[in-house]
């Protein structure tokens, strides 16, 4: 019997489930009823299950409170067919997005859990609630006419990046009853994603972010005239800061708060500036940094053109709406990724920067940033600095590594919280000269939990004295880990940054990614001076297409031990990492331009172990890709060595040559014989 001939039992399922809710004496609301104004507004403003405007209407909804007085929105969707409970993707996640990062309306409409998770993401995206329960119920009548039912219960939260986690298997909804609800919440709180699951979800979300950013930047570039390159960056930064909010203190700015008024003091720009000031005041940023951020953003937000009202709407409100609609969910769920790094790279691709700039400021991919951090041996007690911070991608990677190490090694929740605060406020320092890039670095660190305290807007070569930037300005920053991706147009391809930073350190390790010519003659004098007080531990040749679409230069990673002069007999580990396991493309319409095609993650981990422990760690790489030798500390241009190729022929080579020659001779003889026979035949 086809689906068309099977009658839906959704009314029966709704009657059954609503009957349960009634028996538990719960104050549930049906689809047309109001739950509260905040949730109602979110369901109205979010795109519907068909992709249009209108209202999202869960079949039933509740707002329950646990013993800790935390509120949990409960959203329930009913269906009436046997196989319409949930549709999962290949990774086992609720499949509400297509490969192009567009809503999968077919699944959202057809499956009970998928619809409920869609509603839950509306709440996560557009309200202050960060923990939502999505429930799908469906069923069918068996051959005896008896109603059978299935229930799917999923937890949608900031902690699982809005993807949703299955809570358990349930035969009714009694877990929502007041006497059972606290135990149910304890079950939810015990749900833990493994590190592998977190990485997979992050990768999926990062792919979605890239697609969303491309779409957003293309839209602004094509349709919003009169906005300079810096203006676009500042508008994104301002919009995100204004909508972050601080629970109980600063309400997030809503799209509806912008009235496109011409009244002095109440233009859209002035409203956003006030919200940013309120946010920064609560974050207790140093006064100098706070004023710098406000000044920079205010110059763009309060210009006359962007606040001019046409057809009842200012350009600022229109752009603000696009930004929040496209990006809001990603920073709301707290992704620990180089969010603004992706943003900045996308802006480079779309917004017409000159080729010189394009090649000079190229941000480090997140997986390479993680490699640099591990090579610099960063842990919870490290003090990490970066002298050309960019959007702070390397510092974000360092902070993540430090926080993970702290979580793994500190068992007291009180001590862990104290250490996490110390890491963010005291153990990271970055310097960035370009104001627009600096603003992205500040935004990035705020989004990642506010390690922005010591992000400085100055020239690291001329102005930086090695001290903390704002608080404790009289104290030296005790750096023991240095990570860097310098501008390659700087002296010595950027080795001038390395010389200065290492010269201000007393101990530790450094890992830099730099143009390969820095190790073969373009930075000879810098290199010789660096080796007088630092040891080159490893030279790693990176894939030529590492920065595909942004730069075509060959890059190397150099790893140093700080404040220990390089001796001529010191063994250096040379690694050819041209095959890092990733396949890269540069197609603007591709759903993913980076694919792990040959154990990429394992290969990156192997490189870290090779540098630390040596040849015994070879597994995916071959002995032709790993080579140990010495360098001349007085040369400065012999840093990019490769394993020597043995040109001496072996007996096997000789046998193969003779065999190939005899085969060629036989082939020629047969051809001549055939030719003669053909001639005689004619």
FENDAMO-V952457 format. One record per helix or strand of 3 or more residues. SS is the DSSP state (hx for helix, st for strand). FROM is the first residue (numbers start at 1). TO is the last residue. If there is no record, write none. Layout:
ss:SS from:FROM to:TO
ss:SS from:FROM to:TO
//
This chain:
ss:hx from:3 to:5
ss:hx from:10 to:23
ss:hx from:37 to:45
ss:st from:60 to:65
ss:st from:71 to:78
ss:hx from:105 to:110
ss:hx from:112 to:126
ss:st from:131 to:141
ss:st from:147 to:157
ss:hx from:158 to:160
ss:st from:165 to:168
ss:hx from:174 to:176
ss:hx from:178 to:189
ss:hx from:195 to:223
ss:hx from:229 to:244
ss:hx from:255 to:257
ss:hx from:268 to:282
ss:hx from:287 to:301
ss:hx from:304 to:307
ss:hx from:315 to:332
ss:hx from:339 to:350
ss:hx from:355 to:360
ss:hx from:366 to:375
ss:st from:384 to:386
ss:hx from:393 to:409
ss:hx from:413 to:426
ss:st from:428 to:431
ss:hx from:435 to:447
ss:hx from:452 to:454
ss:st from:481 to:484
ss:hx from:491 to:503
ss:st from:509 to:515
ss:hx from:516 to:519
ss:hx from:524 to:531
ss:st from:534 to:541
ss:st from:555 to:562
ss:st from:572 to:576
ss:st from:582 to:584
ss:st from:594 to:596
ss:hx from:600 to:613
ss:hx from:615 to:617
ss:st from:626 to:629
ss:hx from:651 to:681
//
